[in-house]
């Protein structure tokens, strides 16, 4: 199997996990580049290639400092891992 197919299958698996976590609190998402999104509120929606979350702390690569946002939209193509606290 080519790397492209493996990568696509892995992304599909992550998207299915996110869809199951829809409506849950304390969902963590990491993206390409090392950005980490900690949704202290809810993972509000997963649709149309986007994940919408509320009350989110965003950690940038190489920094322990977090930025807080009321709402964020995350491109599902950029997701590398998903977790729940």
mmCIF file of the N, C-alpha and C atoms, coordinates in Angstrom:
data_MODEL
# 
_entry.id   MODEL 
# 
loop_
_atom_site.group_PDB 
_atom_site.id 
_atom_site.type_symbol 
_atom_site.label_atom_id 
_atom_site.label_alt_id 
_atom_site.label_comp_id 
_atom_site.label_asym_id 
_atom_site.label_entity_id 
_atom_site.label_seq_id 
_atom_site.pdbx_PDB_ins_code 
_atom_site.Cartn_x 
_atom_site.Cartn_y 
_atom_site.Cartn_z 
_atom_site.occupancy 
_atom_site.B_iso_or_equiv 
_atom_site.pdbx_formal_charge 
_atom_site.auth_seq_id 
_atom_site.auth_comp_id 
_atom_site.auth_asym_id 
_atom_site.auth_atom_id 
_atom_site.pdbx_PDB_model_num 
ATOM 1   N N  . UNK A 1 1  ? 0.850   -1.177 0.000  1.00 0.00 ? 1  UNK A N  1 
ATOM 2   C CA . UNK A 1 1  ? 0.000   0.000  0.000  1.00 0.00 ? 1  UNK A CA 1 
ATOM 3   C C  . UNK A 1 1  ? 0.894   1.239  0.000  1.00 0.00 ? 1  UNK A C  1 
ATOM 4   N N  . UNK A 1 2  ? 0.545   2.232  -0.780 1.00 0.00 ? 2  UNK A N  1 
ATOM 5   C CA . UNK A 1 2  ? 1.360   3.442  -0.860 1.00 0.00 ? 2  UNK A CA 1 
ATOM 6   C C  . UNK A 1 2  ? 1.197   4.290  0.398  1.00 0.00 ? 2  UNK A C  1 
ATOM 7   N N  . UNK A 1 3  ? 2.192   5.146  0.635  1.00 0.00 ? 3  UNK A N  1 
ATOM 8   C CA . UNK A 1 3  ? 2.142   6.038  1.805  1.00 0.00 ? 3  UNK A CA 1 
ATOM 9   C C  . UNK A 1 3  ? 0.915   6.937  1.765  1.00 0.00 ? 3  UNK A C  1 
ATOM 10  N N  . UNK A 1 4  ? 0.536   7.368  0.567  1.00 0.00 ? 4  UNK A N  1 
ATOM 11  C CA . UNK A 1 4  ? -0.623  8.252  0.422  1.00 0.00 ? 4  UNK A CA 1 
ATOM 12  C C  . UNK A 1 4  ? -1.902  7.560  0.892  1.00 0.00 ? 4  UNK A C  1 
ATOM 13  N N  . UNK A 1 5  ? -2.070  6.291  0.534  1.00 0.00 ? 5  UNK A N  1 
ATOM 14  C CA . UNK A 1 5  ? -3.261  5.550  0.956  1.00 0.00 ? 5  UNK A CA 1 
ATOM 15  C C  . UNK A 1 5  ? -3.268  5.314  2.455  1.00 0.00 ? 5  UNK A C  1 
ATOM 16  N N  . UNK A 1 6  ? -2.108  4.984  3.022  1.00 0.00 ? 6  UNK A N  1 
ATOM 17  C CA . UNK A 1 6  ? -2.008  4.772  4.465  1.00 0.00 ? 6  UNK A CA 1 
ATOM 18  C C  . UNK A 1 6  ? -2.356  6.055  5.194  1.00 0.00 ? 6  UNK A C  1 
ATOM 19  N N  . UNK A 1 7  ? -1.815  7.180  4.724  1.00 0.00 ? 7  UNK A N  1 
ATOM 20  C CA . UNK A 1 7  ? -2.088  8.484  5.337  1.00 0.00 ? 7  UNK A CA 1 
ATOM 21  C C  . UNK A 1 7  ? -3.580  8.814  5.262  1.00 0.00 ? 7  UNK A C  1 
ATOM 22  N N  . UNK A 1 8  ? -4.191  8.555  4.124  1.00 0.00 ? 8  UNK A N  1 
ATOM 23  C CA . UNK A 1 8  ? -5.614  8.838  3.945  1.00 0.00 ? 8  UNK A CA 1 
ATOM 24  C C  . UNK A 1 8  ? -6.466  7.963  4.870  1.00 0.00 ? 8  UNK A C  1 
ATOM 25  N N  . UNK A 1 9  ? -6.117  6.679  4.989  1.00 0.00 ? 9  UNK A N  1 
ATOM 26  C CA . UNK A 1 9  ? -6.845  5.781  5.895  1.00 0.00 ? 9  UNK A CA 1 
ATOM 27  C C  . UNK A 1 9  ? -6.714  6.236  7.338  1.00 0.00 ? 9  UNK A C  1 
ATOM 28  N N  . UNK A 1 10 ? -5.512  6.676  7.721  1.00 0.00 ? 10 UNK A N  1 
ATOM 29  C CA . UNK A 1 10 ? -5.272  7.154  9.079  1.00 0.00 ? 10 UNK A CA 1 
ATOM 30  C C  . UNK A 1 10 ? -6.123  8.392  9.354  1.00 0.00 ? 10 UNK A C  1 
ATOM 31  N N  . UNK A 1 11 ? -6.160  9.340  8.407  1.00 0.00 ? 11 UNK A N  1 
ATOM 32  C CA . UNK A 1 11 ? -6.982  10.546 8.565  1.00 0.00 ? 11 UNK A CA 1 
ATOM 33  C C  . UNK A 1 11 ? -8.458  10.193 8.677  1.00 0.00 ? 11 UNK A C  1 
ATOM 34  N N  . UNK A 1 12 ? -8.930  9.243  7.888  1.00 0.00 ? 12 UNK A N  1 
ATOM 35  C CA . UNK A 1 12 ? -10.336 8.819  7.969  1.00 0.00 ? 12 UNK A CA 1 
ATOM 36  C C  . UNK A 1 12 ? -10.640 8.257  9.347  1.00 0.00 ? 12 UNK A C  1 
ATOM 37  N N  . UNK A 1 13 ? -9.714  7.482  9.904  1.00 0.00 ? 13 UNK A N  1 
ATOM 38  C CA . UNK A 1 13 ? -9.894  6.913  11.239 1.00 0.00 ? 13 UNK A CA 1 
ATOM 39  C C  . UNK A 1 13 ? -10.008 8.024  12.282 1.00 0.00 ? 13 UNK A C  1 
ATOM 40  N N  . UNK A 1 14 ? -9.141  9.034  12.197 1.00 0.00 ? 14 UNK A N  1 
ATOM 41  C CA . UNK A 1 14 ? -9.188  10.158 13.139 1.00 0.00 ? 14 UNK A CA 1 
ATOM 42  C C  . UNK A 1 14 ? -10.498 10.931 13.020 1.00 0.00 ? 14 UNK A C  1 
ATOM 43  N N  . UNK A 1 15 ? -10.971 11.114 11.814 1.00 0.00 ? 15 UNK A N  1 
ATOM 44  C CA . UNK A 1 15 ? -12.231 11.836 11.602 1.00 0.00 ? 15 UNK A CA 1 
ATOM 45  C C  . UNK A 1 15 ? -13.398 11.048 12.204 1.00 0.00 ? 15 UNK A C  1 
ATOM 46  N N  . UNK A 1 16 ? -13.392 9.727  12.057 1.00 0.00 ? 16 UNK A N  1 
ATOM 47  C CA . UNK A 1 16 ? -14.451 8.906  12.667 1.00 0.00 ? 16 UNK A CA 1 
ATOM 48  C C  . UNK A 1 16 ? -14.409 9.017  14.187 1.00 0.00 ? 16 UNK A C  1 
ATOM 49  N N  . UNK A 1 17 ? -13.212 9.036  14.762 1.00 0.00 ? 17 UNK A N  1 
ATOM 50  C CA . UNK A 1 17 ? -13.074 9.199  16.215 1.00 0.00 ? 17 UNK A CA 1 
ATOM 51  C C  . UNK A 1 17 ? -13.636 10.551 16.639 1.00 0.00 ? 17 UNK A C  1 
ATOM 52  N N  . UNK A 1 18 ? -13.283 11.609 15.902 1.00 0.00 ? 18 UNK A N  1 
ATOM 53  C CA . UNK A 1 18 ? -13.790 12.944 16.224 1.00 0.00 ? 18 UNK A CA 1 
ATOM 54  C C  . UNK A 1 18 ? -15.310 12.999 16.149 1.00 0.00 ? 18 UNK A C  1 
ATOM 55  N N  . UNK A 1 19 ? -15.882 12.362 15.158 1.00 0.00 ? 19 UNK A N  1 
ATOM 56  C CA . UNK A 1 19 ? -17.346 12.364 15.029 1.00 0.00 ? 19 UNK A CA 1 
ATOM 57  C C  . UNK A 1 19 ? -17.999 11.685 16.226 1.00 0.00 ? 19 UNK A C  1 
ATOM 58  N N  . UNK A 1 20 ? -17.365 10.628 16.750 1.00 0.00 ? 20 UNK A N  1 
ATOM 59  C CA . UNK A 1 20 ? -17.901 9.962  17.945 1.00 0.00 ? 20 UNK A CA 1 
ATOM 60  C C  . UNK A 1 20 ? -17.764 10.846 19.178 1.00 0.00 ? 20 UNK A C  1 
ATOM 61  N N  . UNK A 1 21 ? -16.742 11.714 19.203 1.00 0.00 ? 21 UNK A N  1 
ATOM 62  C CA . UNK A 1 21 ? -16.509 12.597 20.347 1.00 0.00 ? 21 UNK A CA 1 
ATOM 63  C C  . UNK A 1 21 ? -17.320 13.892 20.270 1.00 0.00 ? 21 UNK A C  1 
ATOM 64  N N  . UNK A 1 22 ? -18.055 14.081 19.183 1.00 0.00 ? 22 UNK A N  1 
ATOM 65  C CA . UNK A 1 22 ? -18.866 15.280 19.011 1.00 0.00 ? 22 UNK A CA 1 
ATOM 66  C C  . UNK A 1 22 ? -19.794 15.469 20.212 1.00 0.00 ? 22 UNK A C  1 
ATOM 67  N N  . UNK A 1 23 ? -19.771 16.669 20.802 1.00 0.00 ? 23 UNK A N  1 
ATOM 68  C CA . UNK A 1 23 ? -20.595 16.965 21.965 1.00 0.00 ? 23 UNK A CA 1 
ATOM 69  C C  . UNK A 1 23 ? -19.888 16.716 23.284 1.00 0.00 ? 23 UNK A C  1 
ATOM 70  N N  . UNK A 1 24 ? -18.719 16.075 23.244 1.00 0.00 ? 24 UNK A N  1 
ATOM 71  C CA . UNK A 1 24 ? -17.964 15.768 24.462 1.00 0.00 ? 24 UNK A CA 1 
ATOM 72  C C  . UNK A 1 24 ? -17.116 16.958 24.900 1.00 0.00 ? 24 UNK A C  1 
ATOM 73  N N  . UNK A 1 25 ? -16.779 16.981 26.197 1.00 0.00 ? 25 UNK A N  1 
ATOM 74  C CA . UNK A 1 25 ? -15.878 17.996 26.754 1.00 0.00 ? 25 UNK A CA 1 
ATOM 75  C C  . UNK A 1 25 ? -14.463 17.439 26.817 1.00 0.00 ? 25 UNK A C  1 
ATOM 76  N N  . UNK A 1 26 ? -13.495 18.334 26.970 1.00 0.00 ? 26 UNK A N  1 
ATOM 77  C CA . UNK A 1 26 ? -12.086 17.977 27.176 1.00 0.00 ? 26 UNK A CA 1 
ATOM 78  C C  . UNK A 1 26 ? -11.511 17.103 26.064 1.00 0.00 ? 26 UNK A C  1 
ATOM 79  N N  . UNK A 1 27 ? -11.701 17.512 24.827 1.00 0.00 ? 27 UNK A N  1 
ATOM 80  C CA . UNK A 1 27 ? -11.135 16.815 23.677 1.00 0.00 ? 27 UNK A CA 1 
ATOM 81  C C  . UNK A 1 27 ? -9.850  17.534 23.275 1.00 0.00 ? 27 UNK A C  1 
ATOM 82  N N  . UNK A 1 28 ? -8.788  16.757 23.038 1.00 0.00 ? 28 UNK A N  1 
ATOM 83  C CA . UNK A 1 28 ? -7.502  17.317 22.613 1.00 0.00 ? 28 UNK A CA 1 
ATOM 84  C C  . UNK A 1 28 ? -7.228  16.921 21.171 1.00 0.00 ? 28 UNK A C  1 
ATOM 85  N N  . UNK A 1 29 ? -6.785  17.898 20.381 1.00 0.00 ? 29 UNK A N  1 
ATOM 86  C CA . UNK A 1 29 ? -6.486  17.657 18.972 1.00 0.00 ? 29 UNK A CA 1 
ATOM 87  C C  . UNK A 1 29 ? -5.106  18.231 18.673 1.00 0.00 ? 29 UNK A C  1 
ATOM 88  N N  . UNK A 1 30 ? -4.261  17.436 18.022 1.00 0.00 ? 30 UNK A N  1 
ATOM 89  C CA . UNK A 1 30 ? -2.962  17.927 17.541 1.00 0.00 ? 30 UNK A CA 1 
ATOM 90  C C  . UNK A 1 30 ? -3.006  17.981 16.021 1.00 0.00 ? 30 UNK A C  1 
ATOM 91  N N  . UNK A 1 31 ? -2.284  18.973 15.492 1.00 0.00 ? 31 UNK A N  1 
ATOM 92  C CA . UNK A 1 31 ? -2.285  19.159 14.044 1.00 0.00 ? 31 UNK A CA 1 
ATOM 93  C C  . UNK A 1 31 ? -0.863  19.205 13.505 1.00 0.00 ? 31 UNK A C  1 
ATOM 94  N N  . UNK A 1 32 ? -0.774  19.192 12.187 1.00 0.00 ? 32 UNK A N  1 
ATOM 95  C CA . UNK A 1 32 ? 0.505   19.322 11.505 1.00 0.00 ? 32 UNK A CA 1 
ATOM 96  C C  . UNK A 1 32 ? 1.200   20.577 12.017 1.00 0.00 ? 32 UNK A C  1 
ATOM 97  N N  . UNK A 1 33 ? 2.487   20.492 12.243 1.00 0.00 ? 33 UNK A N  1 
ATOM 98  C CA . UNK A 1 33 ? 3.232   21.639 12.749 1.00 0.00 ? 33 UNK A CA 1 
ATOM 99  C C  . UNK A 1 33 ? 3.348   21.631 14.261 1.00 0.00 ? 33 UNK A C  1 
ATOM 100 N N  . UNK A 1 34 ? 2.653   20.721 14.940 1.00 0.00 ? 34 UNK A N  1 
ATOM 101 C CA . UNK A 1 34 ? 2.773   20.598 16.386 1.00 0.00 ? 34 UNK A CA 1 
ATOM 102 C C  . UNK A 1 34 ? 1.826   21.456 17.201 1.00 0.00 ? 34 UNK A C  1 
ATOM 103 N N  . UNK A 1 35 ? 0.809   22.023 16.583 1.00 0.00 ? 35 UNK A N  1 
ATOM 104 C CA . UNK A 1 35 ? -0.170  22.808 17.338 1.00 0.00 ? 35 UNK A CA 1 
ATOM 105 C C  . UNK A 1 35 ? -1.075  21.865 18.127 1.00 0.00 ? 35 UNK A C  1 
ATOM 106 N N  . UNK A 1 36 ? -1.380  22.248 19.365 1.00 0.00 ? 36 UNK A N  1 
ATOM 107 C CA . UNK A 1 36 ? -2.272  21.439 20.193 1.00 0.00 ? 36 UNK A CA 1 
ATOM 108 C C  . UNK A 1 36 ? -3.470  22.273 20.608 1.00 0.00 ? 36 UNK A C  1 
ATOM 109 N N  . UNK A 1 37 ? -4.660  21.728 20.381 1.00 0.00 ? 37 UNK A N  1 
ATOM 110 C CA . UNK A 1 37 ? -5.919  22.384 20.718 1.00 0.00 ? 37 UNK A CA 1 
ATOM 111 C C  . UNK A 1 37 ? -6.571  21.601 21.848 1.00 0.00 ? 37 UNK A C  1 
ATOM 112 N N  . UNK A 1 38 ? -6.738  22.231 23.008 1.00 0.00 ? 38 UNK A N  1 
ATOM 113 C CA . UNK A 1 38 ? -7.404  21.593 24.143 1.00 0.00 ? 38 UNK A CA 1 
ATOM 114 C C  . UNK A 1 38 ? -8.769  22.243 24.320 1.00 0.00 ? 38 UNK A C  1 
ATOM 115 N N  . UNK A 1 39 ? -9.808  21.529 23.913 1.00 0.00 ? 39 UNK A N  1 
ATOM 116 C CA . UNK A 1 39 ? -11.176 22.050 24.005 1.00 0.00 ? 39 UNK A CA 1 
ATOM 117 C C  . UNK A 1 39 ? -11.700 21.805 25.414 1.00 0.00 ? 39 UNK A C  1 
ATOM 118 N N  . UNK A 1 40 ? -11.635 22.827 26.253 1.00 0.00 ? 40 UNK A N  1 
ATOM 119 C CA . UNK A 1 40 ? -12.152 22.705 27.616 1.00 0.00 ? 40 UNK A CA 1 
ATOM 120 C C  . UNK A 1 40 ? -13.676 22.757 27.615 1.00 0.00 ? 40 UNK A C  1 
ATOM 121 N N  . UNK A 1 41 ? -14.215 23.349 26.566 1.00 0.00 ? 41 UNK A N  1 
ATOM 122 C CA . UNK A 1 41 ? -15.667 23.357 26.387 1.00 0.00 ? 41 UNK A CA 1 
ATOM 123 C C  . UNK A 1 41 ? -16.066 22.085 25.672 1.00 0.00 ? 41 UNK A C  1 
ATOM 124 N N  . UNK A 1 42 ? -16.736 22.210 24.561 1.00 0.00 ? 42 UNK A N  1 
ATOM 125 C CA . UNK A 1 42 ? -17.214 21.031 23.824 1.00 0.00 ? 42 UNK A CA 1 
ATOM 126 C C  . UNK A 1 42 ? -16.662 21.005 22.404 1.00 0.00 ? 42 UNK A C  1 
ATOM 127 N N  . UNK A 1 43 ? -16.554 19.805 21.888 1.00 0.00 ? 43 UNK A N  1 
ATOM 128 C CA . UNK A 1 43 ? -16.325 19.626 20.468 1.00 0.00 ? 43 UNK A CA 1 
ATOM 129 C C  . UNK A 1 43 ? -17.705 19.755 19.842 1.00 0.00 ? 43 UNK A C  1 
ATOM 130 N N  . UNK A 1 44 ? -18.007 20.941 19.360 1.00 0.00 ? 44 UNK A N  1 
ATOM 131 C CA . UNK A 1 44 ? -19.375 21.279 18.960 1.00 0.00 ? 44 UNK A CA 1 
ATOM 132 C C  . UNK A 1 44 ? -19.848 20.546 17.707 1.00 0.00 ? 44 UNK A C  1 
ATOM 133 N N  . UNK A 1 45 ? -19.012 20.538 16.660 1.00 0.00 ? 45 UNK A N  1 
ATOM 134 C CA . UNK A 1 45 ? -19.434 19.936 15.390 1.00 0.00 ? 45 UNK A CA 1 
ATOM 135 C C  . UNK A 1 45 ? -18.237 19.400 14.636 1.00 0.00 ? 45 UNK A C  1 
ATOM 136 N N  . UNK A 1 46 ? -18.471 18.357 13.863 1.00 0.00 ? 46 UNK A N  1 
ATOM 137 C CA . UNK A 1 46 ? -17.474 17.823 12.939 1.00 0.00 ? 46 UNK A CA 1 
ATOM 138 C C  . UNK A 1 46 ? -18.204 17.593 11.626 1.00 0.00 ? 46 UNK A C  1 
ATOM 139 N N  . UNK A 1 47 ? -17.933 18.465 10.643 1.00 0.00 ? 47 UNK A N  1 
ATOM 140 C CA . UNK A 1 47 ? -18.605 18.340 9.348  1.00 0.00 ? 47 UNK A CA 1 
ATOM 141 C C  . UNK A 1 47 ? -17.897 19.178 8.305  1.00 0.00 ? 47 UNK A C  1 
ATOM 142 N N  . UNK A 1 48 ? -18.115 18.824 7.050  1.00 0.00 ? 48 UNK A N  1 
ATOM 143 C CA . UNK A 1 48 ? -17.569 19.574 5.912  1.00 0.00 ? 48 UNK A CA 1 
ATOM 144 C C  . UNK A 1 48 ? -16.067 19.794 6.015  1.00 0.00 ? 48 UNK A C  1 
ATOM 145 N N  . UNK A 1 49 ? -15.342 18.805 6.539  1.00 0.00 ? 49 UNK A N  1 
ATOM 146 C CA . UNK A 1 49 ? -13.888 18.909 6.615  1.00 0.00 ? 49 UNK A CA 1 
ATOM 147 C C  . UNK A 1 49 ? -13.379 19.802 7.724  1.00 0.00 ? 49 UNK A C  1 
ATOM 148 N N  . UNK A 1 50 ? -14.263 20.184 8.662  1.00 0.00 ? 50 UNK A N  1 
ATOM 149 C CA . UNK A 1 50 ? -13.879 21.080 9.756  1.00 0.00 ? 50 UNK A CA 1 
ATOM 150 C C  . UNK A 1 50 ? -14.381 20.551 11.095 1.00 0.00 ? 50 UNK A C  1 
ATOM 151 N N  . UNK A 1 51 ? -13.621 20.857 12.153 1.00 0.00 ? 51 UNK A N  1 
ATOM 152 C CA . UNK A 1 51 ? -14.058 20.572 13.522 1.00 0.00 ? 51 UNK A CA 1 
ATOM 153 C C  . UNK A 1 51 ? -14.231 21.911 14.223 1.00 0.00 ? 51 UNK A C  1 
ATOM 154 N N  . UNK A 1 52 ? -15.345 22.100 14.899 1.00 0.00 ? 52 UNK A N  1 
ATOM 155 C CA . UNK A 1 52 ? -15.630 23.336 15.624 1.00 0.00 ? 52 UNK A CA 1 
ATOM 156 C C  . UNK A 1 52 ? -15.633 23.030 17.113 1.00 0.00 ? 52 UNK A C  1 
ATOM 157 N N  . UNK A 1 53 ? -14.853 23.794 17.890 1.00 0.00 ? 53 UNK A N  1 
ATOM 158 C CA . UNK A 1 53 ? -14.754 23.560 19.330 1.00 0.00 ? 53 UNK A CA 1 
ATOM 159 C C  . UNK A 1 53 ? -14.917 24.872 20.086 1.00 0.00 ? 53 UNK A C  1 
ATOM 160 N N  . UNK A 1 54 ? -15.338 24.764 21.370 1.00 0.00 ? 54 UNK A N  1 
ATOM 161 C CA . UNK A 1 54 ? -15.550 25.948 22.206 1.00 0.00 ? 54 UNK A CA 1 
ATOM 162 C C  . UNK A 1 54 ? -14.603 25.938 23.397 1.00 0.00 ? 54 UNK A C  1 
ATOM 163 N N  . UNK A 1 55 ? -14.332 27.138 23.931 1.00 0.00 ? 55 UNK A N  1 
ATOM 164 C CA . UNK A 1 55 ? -13.445 27.328 25.084 1.00 0.00 ? 55 UNK A CA 1 
ATOM 165 C C  . UNK A 1 55 ? -12.150 26.539 24.910 1.00 0.00 ? 55 UNK A C  1 
ATOM 166 N N  . UNK A 1 56 ? -11.319 26.994 23.984 1.00 0.00 ? 56 UNK A N  1 
ATOM 167 C CA . UNK A 1 56 ? -10.135 26.244 23.574 1.00 0.00 ? 56 UNK A CA 1 
ATOM 168 C C  . UNK A 1 56 ? -8.849  26.948 23.985 1.00 0.00 ? 56 UNK A C  1 
ATOM 169 N N  . UNK A 1 57 ? -7.899  26.142 24.489 1.00 0.00 ? 57 UNK A N  1 
ATOM 170 C CA . UNK A 1 57 ? -6.532  26.604 24.711 1.00 0.00 ? 57 UNK A CA 1 
ATOM 171 C C  . UNK A 1 57 ? -5.703  26.070 23.552 1.00 0.00 ? 57 UNK A C  1 
ATOM 172 N N  . UNK A 1 58 ? -4.936  26.957 22.909 1.00 0.00 ? 58 UNK A N  1 
ATOM 173 C CA . UNK A 1 58 ? -4.091  26.556 21.789 1.00 0.00 ? 58 UNK A CA 1 
ATOM 174 C C  . UNK A 1 58 ? -2.635  26.720 22.202 1.00 0.00 ? 58 UNK A C  1 
ATOM 175 N N  . UNK A 1 59 ? -1.892  25.618 22.144 1.00 0.00 ? 59 UNK A N  1 
ATOM 176 C CA . UNK A 1 59 ? -0.463  25.634 22.432 1.00 0.00 ? 59 UNK A CA 1 
ATOM 177 C C  . UNK A 1 59 ? 0.285   25.626 21.107 1.00 0.00 ? 59 UNK A C  1 
ATOM 178 N N  . UNK A 1 60 ? 1.216   26.568 20.948 1.00 0.00 ? 60 UNK A N  1 
ATOM 179 C CA . UNK A 1 60 ? 2.003   26.631 19.726 1.00 0.00 ? 60 UNK A CA 1 
ATOM 180 C C  . UNK A 1 60 ? 3.249   25.765 19.885 1.00 0.00 ? 60 UNK A C  1 
ATOM 181 N N  . UNK A 1 61 ? 3.834   25.307 18.785 1.00 0.00 ? 61 UNK A N  1 
ATOM 182 C CA . UNK A 1 61 ? 5.014   24.451 18.852 1.00 0.00 ? 61 UNK A CA 1 
ATOM 183 C C  . UNK A 1 61 ? 6.171   25.137 19.580 1.00 0.00 ? 61 UNK A C  1 
ATOM 184 N N  . UNK A 1 62 ? 6.817   24.401 20.471 1.00 0.00 ? 62 UNK A N  1 
ATOM 185 C CA . UNK A 1 62 ? 7.989   24.914 21.169 1.00 0.00 ? 62 UNK A CA 1 
ATOM 186 C C  . UNK A 1 62 ? 7.695   25.898 22.280 1.00 0.00 ? 62 UNK A C  1 
ATOM 187 N N  . UNK A 1 63 ? 6.448   26.034 22.692 1.00 0.00 ? 63 UNK A N  1 
ATOM 188 C CA . UNK A 1 63 ? 6.083   26.997 23.730 1.00 0.00 ? 63 UNK A CA 1 
ATOM 189 C C  . UNK A 1 63 ? 5.149   26.343 24.742 1.00 0.00 ? 63 UNK A C  1 
ATOM 190 N N  . UNK A 1 64 ? 5.329   26.713 26.004 1.00 0.00 ? 64 UNK A N  1 
ATOM 191 C CA . UNK A 1 64 ? 4.425   26.228 27.050 1.00 0.00 ? 64 UNK A CA 1 
ATOM 192 C C  . UNK A 1 64 ? 3.261   27.185 27.263 1.00 0.00 ? 64 UNK A C  1 
ATOM 193 N N  . UNK A 1 65 ? 3.340   28.345 26.617 1.00 0.00 ? 65 UNK A N  1 
ATOM 194 C CA . UNK A 1 65 ? 2.299   29.360 26.759 1.00 0.00 ? 65 UNK A CA 1 
ATOM 195 C C  . UNK A 1 65 ? 1.111   29.022 25.853 1.00 0.00 ? 65 UNK A C  1 
ATOM 196 N N  . UNK A 1 66 ? -0.092  29.223 26.383 1.00 0.00 ? 66 UNK A N  1 
ATOM 197 C CA . UNK A 1 66 ? -1.298  28.920 25.612 1.00 0.00 ? 66 UNK A CA 1 
ATOM 198 C C  . UNK A 1 66 ? -2.086  30.194 25.330 1.00 0.00 ? 66 UNK A C  1 
ATOM 199 N N  . UNK A 1 67 ? -2.741  30.199 24.189 1.00 0.00 ? 67 UNK A N  1 
ATOM 200 C CA . UNK A 1 67 ? -3.670  31.262 23.826 1.00 0.00 ? 67 UNK A CA 1 
ATOM 201 C C  . UNK A 1 67 ? -5.071  30.713 24.046 1.00 0.00 ? 67 UNK A C  1 
ATOM 202 N N  . UNK A 1 68 ? -5.970  31.539 24.577 1.00 0.00 ? 68 UNK A N  1 
ATOM 203 C CA . UNK A 1 68 ? -7.350  31.097 24.828 1.00 0.00 ? 68 UNK A CA 1 
ATOM 204 C C  . UNK A 1 68 ? -8.288  31.730 23.797 1.00 0.00 ? 68 UNK A C  1 
ATOM 205 N N  . UNK A 1 69 ? -9.187  30.895 23.283 1.00 0.00 ? 69 UNK A N  1 
ATOM 206 C CA . UNK A 1 69 ? -10.181 31.349 22.317 1.00 0.00 ? 69 UNK A CA 1 
ATOM 207 C C  . UNK A 1 69 ? -11.549 30.814 22.719 1.00 0.00 ? 69 UNK A C  1 
ATOM 208 N N  . UNK A 1 70 ? -12.585 31.590 22.448 1.00 0.00 ? 70 UNK A N  1 
ATOM 209 C CA . UNK A 1 70 ? -13.947 31.141 22.723 1.00 0.00 ? 70 UNK A CA 1 
ATOM 210 C C  . UNK A 1 70 ? -14.386 30.050 21.765 1.00 0.00 ? 70 UNK A C  1 
ATOM 211 N N  . UNK A 1 71 ? -14.015 30.191 20.493 1.00 0.00 ? 71 UNK A N  1 
ATOM 212 C CA . UNK A 1 71 ? -14.360 29.211 19.457 1.00 0.00 ? 71 UNK A CA 1 
ATOM 213 C C  . UNK A 1 71 ? -13.193 29.073 18.496 1.00 0.00 ? 71 UNK A C  1 
ATOM 214 N N  . UNK A 1 72 ? -12.957 27.860 18.015 1.00 0.00 ? 72 UNK A N  1 
ATOM 215 C CA . UNK A 1 72 ? -11.956 27.646 16.971 1.00 0.00 ? 72 UNK A CA 1 
ATOM 216 C C  . UNK A 1 72 ? -12.518 26.689 15.925 1.00 0.00 ? 72 UNK A C  1 
ATOM 217 N N  . UNK A 1 73 ? -11.996 26.819 14.720 1.00 0.00 ? 73 UNK A N  1 
ATOM 218 C CA . UNK A 1 73 ? -12.318 25.916 13.627 1.00 0.00 ? 73 UNK A CA 1 
ATOM 219 C C  . UNK A 1 73 ? -11.015 25.266 13.190 1.00 0.00 ? 73 UNK A C  1 
ATOM 220 N N  . UNK A 1 74 ? -10.999 23.939 13.137 1.00 0.00 ? 74 UNK A N  1 
ATOM 221 C CA . UNK A 1 74 ? -9.787  23.193 12.805 1.00 0.00 ? 74 UNK A CA 1 
ATOM 222 C C  . UNK A 1 74 ? -10.028 22.423 11.513 1.00 0.00 ? 74 UNK A C  1 
ATOM 223 N N  . UNK A 1 75 ? -9.093  22.545 10.581 1.00 0.00 ? 75 UNK A N  1 
ATOM 224 C CA . UNK A 1 75 ? -9.163  21.824 9.316  1.00 0.00 ? 75 UNK A CA 1 
ATOM 225 C C  . UNK A 1 75 ? -8.846  20.350 9.575  1.00 0.00 ? 75 UNK A C  1 
ATOM 226 N N  . UNK A 1 76 ? -9.753  19.458 9.240  1.00 0.00 ? 76 UNK A N  1 
ATOM 227 C CA . UNK A 1 76 ? -9.567  18.037 9.515  1.00 0.00 ? 76 UNK A CA 1 
ATOM 228 C C  . UNK A 1 76 ? -8.405  17.426 8.740  1.00 0.00 ? 76 UNK A C  1 
ATOM 229 N N  . UNK A 1 77 ? -8.013  18.023 7.634  1.00 0.00 ? 77 UNK A N  1 
ATOM 230 C CA . UNK A 1 77 ? -6.879  17.509 6.861  1.00 0.00 ? 77 UNK A CA 1 
ATOM 231 C C  . UNK A 1 77 ? -5.562  17.661 7.622  1.00 0.00 ? 77 UNK A C  1 
ATOM 232 N N  . UNK A 1 78 ? -5.519  18.569 8.595  1.00 0.00 ? 78 UNK A N  1 
ATOM 233 C CA . UNK A 1 78 ? -4.286  18.852 9.325  1.00 0.00 ? 78 UNK A CA 1 
ATOM 234 C C  . UNK A 1 78 ? -4.142  18.045 10.612 1.00 0.00 ? 78 UNK A C  1 
ATOM 235 N N  . UNK A 1 79 ? -5.142  17.264 10.980 1.00 0.00 ? 79 UNK A N  1 
ATOM 236 C CA . UNK A 1 79 ? -5.122  16.550 12.259 1.00 0.00 ? 79 UNK A CA 1 
ATOM 237 C C  . UNK A 1 79 ? -4.138  15.383 12.219 1.00 0.00 ? 79 UNK A C  1 
ATOM 238 N N  . UNK A 1 80 ? -3.313  15.284 13.285 1.00 0.00 ? 80 UNK A N  1 
ATOM 239 C CA . UNK A 1 80 ? -2.367  14.171 13.405 1.00 0.00 ? 80 UNK A CA 1 
ATOM 240 C C  . UNK A 1 80 ? -2.709  13.244 14.563 1.00 0.00 ? 80 UNK A C  1 
ATOM 241 N N  . UNK A 1 81 ? -3.428  13.742 15.575 1.00 0.00 ? 81 UNK A N  1 
ATOM 242 C CA . UNK A 1 81 ? -3.858  12.877 16.682 1.00 0.00 ? 81 UNK A CA 1 
ATOM 243 C C  . UNK A 1 81 ? -5.045  13.490 17.404 1.00 0.00 ? 81 UNK A C  1 
ATOM 244 N N  . UNK A 1 82 ? -5.792  12.615 18.086 1.00 0.00 ? 82 UNK A N  1 
ATOM 245 C CA . UNK A 1 82 ? -6.995  13.011 18.813 1.00 0.00 ? 82 UNK A CA 1 
ATOM 246 C C  . UNK A 1 82 ? -6.988  12.288 20.149 1.00 0.00 ? 82 UNK A C  1 
ATOM 247 N N  . UNK A 1 83 ? -7.408  12.984 21.205 1.00 0.00 ? 83 UNK A N  1 
ATOM 248 C CA . UNK A 1 83 ? -7.480  12.346 22.515 1.00 0.00 ? 83 UNK A CA 1 
ATOM 249 C C  . UNK A 1 83 ? -8.551  12.989 23.370 1.00 0.00 ? 83 UNK A C  1 
ATOM 250 N N  . UNK A 1 84 ? -8.772  12.394 24.535 1.00 0.00 ? 84 UNK A N  1 
ATOM 251 C CA . UNK A 1 84 ? -9.783  12.899 25.456 1.00 0.00 ? 84 UNK A CA 1 
ATOM 252 C C  . UNK A 1 84 ? -9.212  12.828 26.859 1.00 0.00 ? 84 UNK A C  1 
ATOM 253 N N  . UNK A 1 85 ? -9.408  13.913 27.646 1.00 0.00 ? 85 UNK A N  1 
ATOM 254 C CA . UNK A 1 85 ? -8.927  13.913 29.037 1.00 0.00 ? 85 UNK A CA 1 
ATOM 255 C C  . UNK A 1 85 ? -9.846  13.119 29.916 1.00 0.00 ? 85 UNK A C  1 
# 
